[in-house]
């Protein structure tokens, strides 16, 4: 994990923000998608809900857990954290419709029974997710890149000379290798995690939560390091960018995979999860509304994260 974060920071220093955080977010998501696809192909009772559980767990972990830890630790050290309202607002403006289209609406559609989409509905949701994420990337990296730049930098290496192109390419390759190792560890531990969950009589979605936590470790550590250096915008780029990439890339890919291989796919959340997701997005909107945050905001997010974990184990 530490190796992945180090090489991500080297690449970020070479290409600048927000491209560095974007590279880490997309790299983790692509590898996570490969893990989801392999488990779906292998089949099993949990395969039909795996994409839903993974996307929901990633969204909740990022919006409540990762953001909460960064806000709390950063505010303890720096008292008040500053970030770009426009950057956080753009991310939330995309995250809300992405989560509703892919995780909430399937529960209420009537074309097919259960929390599922028909083939046409699934194609529309997948295409919409891809378009929304593509437009967000365009805004983040081209049209309004300044919205996602740090407000201020307390990093002692902020003015250091950027690494050479050769070093950056080497770090990029080592970053991918390190991320593969992290996801490989999650996949290797999956059987033992599943056995432990069964032994504890916990619900099956807990397995997806644990794996999601392992996969998100590199981004979480990088985001926390940035917050401790008073670079909260970089932390938000990492955290919210990870949630957007997970939905924007995972849903279209699993939609194609399910149609090609004829695999069943359940996307709709139950009422309890819909309430938790809605409350988390509402609190995040309030937190990012002014561009400044304190320990109170971090505590509120972490309480929601604790509620998510507790209700996953004790539904």
JOTALIN-V268955 format. One line per field, one symbol per residue. burial: I if it has 16 or more other C-alpha atoms within 10 Angstrom, else O. Layout:
burial: ???
This chain:
burial: IOOIIIIIIIIIIIIOIIIIIIIIIIIIIOIIIOIIIOIIOOOOOOIIIIIIIIIIIIIIIIIIIIIIIIIIIIIOOIOOIIIIIIIIIOIIOIIIOIIIIIIIIIIOIOOOOOIIIOOOIIIIIIIIIIOIIOOIIOIIIOOOIIIIIIIOIOOOOOOOOIIOOOOIIOIIOIIIOIIIOIIIOIIOOIOOIIOOIOOOOIOIIIIIIIIIIIIIIIIIIIIIIIIIIIIIIIIIIIIIIIIIIIIIIIIIIIIIIIOOOOIOIIIIIOOOIIOIIOOIIOIIIOIIOOIOIIIOIIIIIIOIIOOIIOOIIOO
